[in-house]
Amino acid sequence: MGLTHTDESGNARMVDVSEKDITKRQAVAQGRIRVKPATLAMIRGNQVKKGDVLSTARIAAIMAAKDTSDIIPLCHPIPITEIAVDFEIEQEEPAVLITVTVSALWRTGVEMEAIVGVLAAAATIYDMIKAVDRSAVITDVSLIKKTGGKSGTYTKEK
């Protein structure tokens, strides 16, 4: 299968999805932000001076997923029907695991919306903790699962 976002001359183009069927699409993406143990304790205890880190990151993820077509070239605007954002505190790492699930009834998938949501949540967490932990690292961002459309289901191998 060749690249879909280039024409026969190699120029960038937005794919025509007008002939595709509208189906239920869902994508799940995950990523981590690794932090110092003391920083994780601050996040968990809601003791970061800038405010509630996870609530703010949740809103950032939702906003970013909704606006993905404004920031990623060649992405179609998609009528999203649901966005869920979950956080898991990983004590052993230490890290915050971010999971974003995006759903839509549309002609094209929502993988980019889920990934952009994870990245926005992670960047927001970094912004809110950078005064105490500039060494935090955003890592492991990937698509975990996608359903719907002509290509069917994809699940990331562990």
Secondary structure, DSSP 4 states (H G I P E B T S, - for coil): ---SSB-TTS-B-----TTSPPEEEEEEEEEEEE--HHHHHHHHTT--TT--HHHHHHHHHHHHHHTHHHHSTTPPP--EEEEEEEEEEETTTTEEEEEEEEEEEESS--HHHHHHHHHHHHHHHHHHHTTT-TT-EEEEEEEEEEE-STT--EE---
